[in-house]
């Protein structure tokens, strides 16, 4: 698991009372440690002739992780043929070939550069009619459950403590669903959409319940801008006002941070 690879890589470790937390000198070394844990898990599952079920995130935090996974594939022969991935979320409405779609994000940063089977890549569908969303979300969860649940879930964290797009106020037993995005979240994304008026107001997100049921959770955060919300999530009370604080009640979670965060 991550702890041993982190110790060997940097010896830079700090643990808090409520959530295991590892601190790296920079995001690059942190991303490489997470990539190593994922690669090791994929190989274990391959040796057992089993699929590896990964929950994947988008945003700025996992970019270095995906770059390292691509490197491991191209330079060290890591195969993704047994990987089945489920992304946390997608803006709604959103066309898959839009410059801001998470389908495009995942293809450009990971899927197009490794040997994962296209049918094994799942990203919530931003093109559905509103009438179709509820059944689609139930089916999305059912696919994960039929595979035995997520082996490992990668998370980032929003400035308000959201995980996926489970915004402030989300319940711990929340299911996969269509959500209204907080103003804070929309402002943070507005530069990608050339202004707040163009930024989506809703998104489809995996629920907190499914995230909490993952065998292993790694939350990645970089930069001073995330430091306050990390402190609240790790050391504060468990509250639906800061959904990441729910992770205090998960028995196999690590926050991977740089010194600034």
C-alpha positions as CSV (number, residue, x, y, z in Angstrom):
1,X,0.0,0.0,0.0
2,X,0.9,3.6,-0.3
3,X,2.6,3.9,3.1
4,X,5.5,1.7,2.2
5,X,6.1,3.2,-1.2
6,X,5.9,6.7,0.3
7,X,8.4,5.8,3.0
8,X,10.9,4.5,0.5
9,X,10.4,7.4,-1.9
10,X,10.7,10.3,0.4
11,X,10.5,9.4,4.1
12,X,8.3,12.5,4.3
13,X,5.3,11.5,6.3
14,X,2.9,13.0,8.7
15,X,-0.2,11.3,10.2
16,X,-3.1,13.0,11.8
17,X,-5.5,11.5,14.3
18,X,-8.6,11.2,12.1
19,X,-7.3,10.5,8.6
20,X,-4.0,9.0,7.5
21,X,-2.1,11.9,5.7
22,X,1.1,11.8,3.8
23,X,2.9,15.0,2.8
24,X,5.3,15.2,-0.2
25,X,7.7,18.0,-1.1
26,X,5.8,18.4,-4.4
27,X,2.9,17.1,-6.4
28,X,5.1,15.2,-8.8
29,X,6.5,12.9,-6.1
30,X,3.1,12.4,-4.6
31,X,1.5,11.6,-7.9
32,X,4.3,9.0,-8.6
33,X,3.6,7.3,-5.3
34,X,-0.1,7.0,-6.0
35,X,0.6,5.7,-9.5
36,X,2.9,3.0,-8.0
37,X,0.2,1.9,-5.7
38,X,-2.3,1.7,-8.5
39,X,0.2,-0.2,-10.7
40,X,0.9,-2.7,-7.9
41,X,-2.9,-3.2,-7.5
42,X,-3.4,-3.8,-11.2
43,X,-0.6,-6.4,-11.2
44,X,-1.9,-8.2,-8.2
45,X,-5.3,-8.4,-9.8
46,X,-3.7,-9.6,-13.0
47,X,-1.9,-12.4,-11.1
48,X,-5.3,-13.4,-9.7
49,X,-6.9,-13.2,-13.1
50,X,-9.3,-10.7,-11.8
51,X,-10.5,-7.3,-13.1
52,X,-9.2,-4.2,-11.3
53,X,-12.1,-1.8,-10.6
54,X,-10.8,1.8,-10.4
55,X,-12.8,4.9,-9.5
56,X,-11.2,7.9,-11.3
57,X,-11.3,11.6,-10.8
58,X,-10.8,14.6,-13.1
59,X,-9.7,18.2,-12.4
60,X,-6.1,19.4,-11.9
61,X,-5.1,17.1,-9.0
62,X,-4.8,13.8,-10.8
63,X,-3.1,15.1,-14.0
64,X,0.3,14.1,-12.8
65,X,-1.0,10.7,-11.7
66,X,-2.3,10.0,-15.2
67,X,0.9,11.2,-16.8
68,X,2.8,8.7,-14.6
69,X,0.4,5.9,-15.4
70,X,0.9,6.5,-19.1
71,X,4.7,6.5,-18.6
72,X,4.5,3.2,-16.7
73,X,2.5,1.7,-19.6
74,X,4.8,3.0,-22.3
75,X,8.2,2.5,-20.6
76,X,7.6,-0.3,-18.1
77,X,4.9,-2.3,-19.8
78,X,2.1,-1.8,-17.3
79,X,-1.1,-3.3,-19.0
80,X,-4.5,-1.9,-18.3
81,X,-6.4,-4.7,-20.1
82,X,-7.9,-5.9,-16.8
83,X,-8.9,-2.4,-15.6
84,X,-12.5,-1.3,-15.5
85,X,-12.8,2.3,-14.6
86,X,-15.7,4.4,-13.4
87,X,-15.4,8.2,-13.3
88,X,-16.9,10.1,-10.5
89,X,-18.8,12.8,-12.4
90,X,-19.6,14.8,-15.5
91,X,-21.1,18.2,-16.1
92,X,-24.8,18.2,-17.3
93,X,-25.6,18.9,-20.0
94,X,-22.4,18.1,-21.7
95,X,-21.5,16.6,-25.1
96,X,-18.7,14.0,-24.9
97,X,-16.6,15.7,-27.5
98,X,-16.9,19.2,-25.9
99,X,-13.6,20.7,-24.8
100,X,-14.7,20.7,-21.2
101,X,-16.2,17.2,-21.0
102,X,-14.7,14.7,-18.7
103,X,-14.9,12.1,-21.4
104,X,-12.5,14.1,-23.5
105,X,-10.4,14.9,-20.4
106,X,-9.9,11.2,-19.6
107,X,-9.3,10.2,-23.2
108,X,-6.6,12.9,-23.7
109,X,-4.8,12.3,-20.4
110,X,-5.2,8.5,-20.0
111,X,-7.5,6.3,-22.0
112,X,-6.0,7.1,-25.5
113,X,-2.5,6.4,-24.3
114,X,-2.9,3.0,-22.6
115,X,-4.3,-0.4,-23.6
116,X,-7.5,-0.2,-21.5
117,X,-10.5,-1.6,-23.4
118,X,-12.9,1.2,-24.5
119,X,-15.9,-0.7,-23.2
120,X,-14.3,-0.8,-19.8
121,X,-14.2,3.0,-19.5
122,X,-17.3,4.5,-17.9
123,X,-17.9,8.2,-17.5
124,X,-21.4,9.6,-16.6
125,X,-23.4,10.5,-19.7
126,X,-24.0,14.2,-19.9
127,X,-26.3,13.9,-23.0
128,X,-29.3,12.2,-21.3
129,X,-32.7,13.7,-21.1
130,X,-33.6,14.6,-17.5
131,X,-36.2,11.8,-17.6
132,X,-33.5,9.3,-18.2
133,X,-31.1,10.3,-15.5
134,X,-32.5,8.5,-12.5
135,X,-32.6,5.1,-14.2
136,X,-29.1,5.8,-15.7
137,X,-27.7,6.6,-12.2
138,X,-29.2,3.4,-10.8
139,X,-27.6,1.4,-13.6
140,X,-24.2,3.1,-13.1
141,X,-24.2,2.0,-9.5
142,X,-25.5,-1.5,-10.4
143,X,-22.6,-2.0,-12.8
144,X,-20.1,-1.2,-10.0
145,X,-21.9,-3.4,-7.5
146,X,-22.0,-6.3,-10.0
147,X,-18.2,-6.2,-10.2
148,X,-17.9,-6.4,-6.4
149,X,-17.5,-2.6,-5.8
150,X,-14.5,-0.3,-6.3
151,X,-11.1,-1.6,-5.4
152,X,-9.7,1.9,-5.3
153,X,-11.2,5.3,-5.6
154,X,-9.2,8.4,-6.5
155,X,-10.5,11.7,-5.3
156,X,-9.7,15.4,-5.5
157,X,-11.3,17.9,-3.2
158,X,-13.2,21.1,-3.9
159,X,-12.7,24.4,-2.1
160,X,-15.9,23.7,-0.2
161,X,-15.0,20.1,0.6
162,X,-16.9,18.4,-2.1
163,X,-15.8,15.0,-3.3
164,X,-17.0,14.1,-6.8
165,X,-19.7,16.7,-7.2
166,X,-21.2,15.8,-3.8
167,X,-21.5,19.4,-2.7
168,X,-21.9,20.9,0.8
169,X,-25.1,19.5,2.3
170,X,-24.8,16.1,0.6
171,X,-25.7,13.2,2.9
172,X,-23.4,10.3,3.7
173,X,-25.9,7.8,2.2
174,X,-26.4,9.9,-1.0
175,X,-26.7,7.9,-4.2
176,X,-25.5,8.6,-7.7
177,X,-27.7,11.5,-9.0
178,X,-28.0,14.9,-10.7
179,X,-26.9,17.7,-8.4
180,X,-26.9,21.5,-8.5
181,X,-23.4,22.9,-8.4
182,X,-22.4,25.3,-5.6
183,X,-21.6,28.8,-6.6
184,X,-18.0,28.2,-5.3
185,X,-17.6,25.2,-7.6
186,X,-18.9,27.1,-10.6
187,X,-16.6,30.1,-9.9
188,X,-13.6,27.7,-9.7
189,X,-14.6,26.2,-13.1
190,X,-15.6,29.4,-14.8
191,X,-12.2,30.1,-16.4
192,X,-12.6,26.8,-18.3
193,X,-15.9,27.9,-19.6
194,X,-15.0,31.5,-20.5
195,X,-17.1,33.0,-17.8
196,X,-19.6,32.1,-15.1
197,X,-22.6,32.6,-17.3
198,X,-21.3,29.7,-19.5
199,X,-20.5,27.4,-16.6
200,X,-22.9,24.5,-16.1
201,X,-25.2,24.7,-13.1
202,X,-25.7,20.9,-12.7
203,X,-23.7,17.7,-12.9
204,X,-24.1,13.9,-12.5
205,X,-22.0,12.5,-9.6
206,X,-21.3,9.2,-8.0
207,X,-22.9,9.4,-4.5
208,X,-21.0,9.6,-1.2
209,X,-22.3,6.1,-0.3
210,X,-20.6,4.4,-3.2
211,X,-17.3,6.3,-2.5
212,X,-17.4,5.2,1.1
213,X,-17.9,1.6,0.0
214,X,-14.7,1.5,-2.0
215,X,-12.1,-0.8,-0.5
216,X,-9.5,1.9,-0.6
217,X,-9.7,5.7,-1.1
218,X,-6.9,8.1,-1.9
219,X,-7.6,11.8,-1.9
220,X,-5.0,14.0,-3.7
221,X,-4.7,17.8,-3.1
222,X,-2.0,20.3,-4.1
223,X,-1.4,23.9,-3.2
224,X,-1.9,26.4,-0.5
225,X,-5.4,27.1,-1.7
226,X,-6.5,23.7,-0.5
227,X,-4.9,23.9,3.0
228,X,-7.9,25.2,4.9
229,X,-10.4,22.7,3.6
230,X,-7.9,19.9,4.1
231,X,-7.6,20.9,7.7
232,X,-11.4,20.9,8.2
233,X,-11.7,17.6,6.4
234,X,-9.0,15.8,8.4
235,X,-9.2,17.4,11.8
236,X,-12.7,19.0,12.0
237,X,-16.0,17.4,12.9
238,X,-17.7,15.0,10.5
239,X,-20.4,17.1,8.8
240,X,-22.3,17.2,5.6
241,X,-21.2,20.8,5.3
242,X,-17.8,19.4,4.4
243,X,-18.5,16.1,2.5
244,X,-14.8,15.1,2.5
245,X,-15.0,14.9,6.3
246,X,-17.1,11.8,5.9
247,X,-13.8,10.0,4.9
248,X,-12.8,10.1,8.6
249,X,-15.2,7.2,8.9
250,X,-13.6,5.1,6.1
251,X,-11.1,2.6,7.5
252,X,-8.7,2.6,4.5
253,X,-8.2,6.2,3.3
254,X,-5.1,8.3,2.8
255,X,-4.9,12.0,1.9
256,X,-1.8,12.6,-0.3
257,X,-0.7,16.3,-0.1
258,X,2.2,18.6,-1.0
259,X,3.8,20.8,1.6
260,X,1.7,23.8,0.6
261,X,-1.6,22.1,1.0
